Amino acid sequence: MMDRSLWDDFEADFRRAYADQDAKLTAYQKLNELRMHGSDIDSYVAEFDRLIDEAGYSRSDIGVLQKFKEGLQPSLVRKS
């Protein structure tokens, strides 16, 4: 009962289960509109990470890498 990590896990699970669905939708919409500006990749990565977390995604979810690449400056994306 006194283990802080157990309470942190409980709180995270609780927030995920009862998160405001409008907040997730808003984060998803912002994620779709997110684009890297200039050469500021650090801000882009930080905002991308924040938005995927708010939208309820993880980096390993299908389509997240593709969405990340879509927002990058075209010169940074290698054609495959």
Rosetta blueprint (number, residue, H / E / L):
1 M L
2 M L
3 D L
4 R H
5 S H
6 L H
7 W H
8 D H
9 D H
10 F H
11 E H
12 A H
13 D H
14 F H
15 R H
16 R H
17 A H
18 Y L
19 A L
20 D L
21 Q H
22 D H
23 A H
24 K H
25 L H
26 T H
27 A H
28 Y H
29 Q H
30 K H
31 L H
32 N H
33 E H
34 L L
35 R L
36 M L
37 H L
38 G L
39 S L
40 D L
41 I H
42 D H
43 S H
44 Y H
45 V H
46 A H
47 E H
48 F H
49 D H
50 R H
51 L H
52 I H
53 D H
54 E H
55 A H
56 G L
57 Y L
58 S L
59 R L
60 S L
61 D L
62 I L
63 G L
64 V H
65 L H
66 Q H
67 K H
68 F H
69 K H
70 E H
71 G H
72 L L
73 Q L
74 P H
75 S H
76 L H
77 V L
78 R L
79 K L
80 S L
